[in-house]
Amino acid sequence: MKDYKLLTPGPLTTTNTVKAEMLFDHCTWDNDYKQITQSIRASLLELAHVSQPEYTAVLMQGSGTFGVESVLTSVIGGHDKLLICANGSYGMRMEDICRHAGIACTVYKENNDCRPEPQKIAEILAEDKSITHVAMVHSETTSGILNDIAAAGRVVKDAGKTFIVDAMSSFGGMDIPVADWGIDFLVSSANKCIQGVPGFSFIIANREKIEQSRGRARSLSLDLYDQWKGMDEDGKWRFTSPTHVVLAFAKALEELKEEGGIEARNARYDQNQRLLTERLGSLGFKPYLAPEVQGPVITTFYYPEGAGFSFPEMYEYIKERGYVLYPGKVMEADTFRVGNIGEIYPEDIETLSSIMADFLEEKEK
Ligand SMILES: *Cc1c(COP(=O)(O)O)cnc(C)c1O
C-alpha cells in the first residue's frame, strides 16, 4: 500500500512515536492502566485551565459524535429544552441527536459563512424562557469557521443557562479557558488537535452540573454520569476501553507538551493555514470564508474559475503523490477542503502546492 499524509481534520497524520505505542497489548484491570487514565484526565483539565473540584474530565468510548451524544442525552432533563446555535453540519448533527432521543430543542441557524451572533442568542433566550441549555460548535469543521464561544458564553451565563460546546476540532490546538468562557460541558476527541488516533472522546465537565445529571441518561453505554462515577473512583472504564488508543493518546499528550503546549501548536497550525491560503491563492483557488472568521484548522476553497476543473481528478493526482485532501463538496457552493492539523508542517504545504501547480499545468497542455 502506498503511504500518504492526511490533510483532513481528524483522523489526521500522527507521529510514528504515537503509532508505536499501539504495539503493546496492555491489560485494563491493573493499577498501571488505571493510572494512565487518571493522568490523561488530569492533563486534560490542565489544558482546559480548570482544576478539581470545580471541573472533572470523563473519557468516553467511540468517536467524537458519541461524546456529543453522551452529553446531550445525559445532562438535558425531560422537562428541559436545548437551544442549538448552528452554522454547519456538526451543529445540525446535534439537532439530529435530539430528535433521536426525544429531547426538546430549537435551532438558531446561521449561514455556513456567518458566526452565530451573541445578541441574537440573548434575544432568543429572553423570548423563550423554557430554554435551559445552549449548545454551539467552536471550530465548525464543515467550513473551517471559528465561532466566538467566549462572547456566546457570556450571554448564556448572563441568562443563567447551561453552556455545552463542541470543541472537537479546536481543543488542544487553540487555547480555551473553559471556566472563564462559561463552558459547563466541553466535548472533544482523541484524533483531533491533540493528535492521537481515533477511538474515544472526552468531556470536560462542570462538577456541579454533572452531579445534577444523575439518573437522566437515556442510554446505558453513553451514560455520562455513570461513566464519570466509575472513572472518578480509580480510573476504571465501565466497559472495554480502547487500550491501544489510550496509550497512543497518553504519548500524544506528552508530545504536545514537548512541542511547547497549545500556544506552540496553535502557532504551527496558524502558520500552515496562512501559507496554504497564500500558495493556493496564487494558483487561483479562492477561500470560501472571510479572513476575519477563518479558523486555523481547515480551509474551504472554491473550484477555480473556467471550465474543465475536476476535483476527483485532482484528488487522485495529489493522492498518488503523497497527500489526501477532504473529498466531496459539502456546501451549496462548488468547494473542496484542505485540513492542516496533525503532523503537518510548512514543508508539507509547500509540497502540496507544487503538486497542485503541476496538476494545473498538465491540464492546460
Ligand atoms: C470531528 C468532529 C466531530 C465528531 O465527528 P466524528 O466523526 O464522530 O469523530 C464533531 N464536531 C466537529 C466540529 C468535528 O470536527
The ligand as an SDF file (V2000), in Angstrom:
LIG
                    3D

 15 15  0  0  0  0  0  0  0  0999 V2000
  -14.8000   15.6530   14.0050 C   0  0  0  0  0  0  0  0  0  0  0  0
  -15.9030   16.4430   14.5400 C   0  0  0  0  0  0  0  0  0  0  0  0
  -16.9640   15.8470   15.2560 C   0  0  0  0  0  0  0  0  0  0  0  0
  -17.0610   14.3840   15.5110 C   0  0  0  0  0  0  0  0  0  0  0  0
  -17.1210   13.6160   14.3830 O   0  0  0  0  0  0  0  0  0  0  0  0
  -16.8470   12.0590   14.4830 P   0  0  0  0  0  0  0  0  0  0  0  0
  -16.8950   11.6190   13.0500 O   0  0  0  0  0  0  0  0  0  0  0  0
  -17.9050   11.4590   15.2990 O   0  0  0  0  0  0  0  0  0  0  0  0
  -15.5000   11.9020   15.1130 O   0  0  0  0  0  0  0  0  0  0  0  0
  -17.9260   16.6770   15.8160 C   0  0  0  0  0  0  0  0  0  0  0  0
  -17.8690   18.0100   15.6710 N   0  0  0  0  0  0  0  0  0  0  0  0
  -16.8830   18.6170   14.9880 C   0  0  0  0  0  0  0  0  0  0  0  0
  -16.8840   20.1090   14.8860 C   0  0  0  0  0  0  0  0  0  0  0  0
  -15.8740   17.8600   14.3890 C   0  0  0  0  0  0  0  0  0  0  0  0
  -14.8850   18.4590   13.7180 O   0  0  0  0  0  0  0  0  0  0  0  0
  1  2  1  0
  2  3  1  0
  2 14  2  0
  3  4  1  0
  3 10  2  0
  4  5  1  0
  5  6  1  0
  6  7  2  0
  6  8  1  0
  6  9  1  0
 10 11  1  0
 11 12  2  0
 12 13  1  0
 12 14  1  0
 14 15  1  0
M  END
$$$$
